[in-house]
Amino acid sequence: MPVTNALKRLMQKTRSLSYCIGLVMVVLFVYGLIRYPDLPIRECPSGYCGKQGKPHAAAEYRAFNAWQITLMIGWPIGIAALLFLQREKLKGGSK
């Protein structure tokens, strides 16, 4: 019996951790969509501009690049963590 209870507690912690990781991934993505509506910000002849041609400051360009790098590193790590935490469900194991 104690092994079963320990397994249930571990499954609950795994589920909670999966929700937290997923939430962080969604918040990171939505933050960028709201903060940079005309992404991508890129270098233009007159400085920095977005997809719609709106000019941006160098600090905003650097902040955009930091968010983009964080997203490109964070999402694959988050997906790998979610796959690892949900490996039993993927194998067709118990709920």
C-alpha positions in Angstrom: 0.0 0.0 0.0 2.7 2.6 0.8 4.2 2.2 -2.6 0.9 2.9 -4.2 0.4 6.1 -2.2 3.9 7.3 -3.0 3.3 6.7 -6.7 0.1 8.6 -6.5 1.8 11.6 -4.8 4.6 11.5 -7.4 2.0 11.5 -10.2 0.3 14.5 -8.7 3.6 16.4 -8.5 4.4 15.4 -12.1 1.0 16.7 -13.2 1.5 20.0 -11.3 5.0 20.5 -12.7 3.7 19.8 -16.2 1.1 22.5 -15.8 3.6 25.0 -14.5 6.0 24.4 -17.3 3.2 24.7 -19.9 2.0 27.9 -18.3 5.5 29.4 -18.3 5.8 28.5 -22.0 2.5 30.1 -22.9 3.2 33.3 -20.9 6.6 33.7 -22.5 5.0 33.4 -26.0 2.1 35.6 -25.3 4.3 38.3 -23.7 6.2 38.6 -26.9 3.1 38.8 -29.0 1.7 41.6 -26.9 5.0 43.5 -26.3 6.1 43.3 -30.0 3.0 43.3 -32.2 4.9 44.1 -35.4 7.6 41.5 -34.9 10.2 40.7 -36.1 12.2 43.8 -35.4 15.1 44.0 -37.7 17.8 46.4 -38.8 16.8 48.9 -41.4 18.7 51.6 -43.3 17.2 54.2 -40.9 17.8 52.2 -37.7 15.5 49.5 -36.6 12.0 48.8 -37.8 9.2 46.2 -37.5 7.3 44.2 -40.1 4.9 47.1 -40.6 7.7 49.6 -41.0 7.3 51.2 -37.6 10.6 52.6 -36.3 12.0 51.2 -33.0 14.8 52.2 -30.7 18.1 50.2 -30.3 17.1 49.3 -26.7 13.8 47.8 -28.0 15.7 45.9 -30.7 18.0 44.4 -28.0 15.0 43.6 -25.8 13.3 41.9 -28.7 16.4 39.8 -29.5 16.7 38.8 -25.8 13.0 37.7 -25.8 13.5 35.8 -29.1 16.6 34.0 -27.8 14.8 33.1 -24.6 11.9 31.8 -26.6 14.1 29.7 -28.9 15.9 28.2 -26.0 13.0 27.9 -23.5 10.5 26.3 -25.7 12.5 23.3 -26.8 13.6 22.7 -23.2 10.0 23.1 -22.0 8.8 20.6 -24.7 11.5 18.1 -23.8 10.6 18.5 -20.1 6.9 17.9 -20.8 7.7 14.9 -22.9 9.9 13.5 -20.1 7.3 14.1 -17.4 4.5 12.6 -19.5 6.5 9.6 -20.8 4.2 7.1 -19.1 1.1 8.6 -20.8 2.9 8.5 -24.1 3.8 4.8 -23.7 0.1 4.1 -23.0 0.6 3.6 -19.2 -1.8 4.3 -16.5 -3.3 7.7 -15.9 
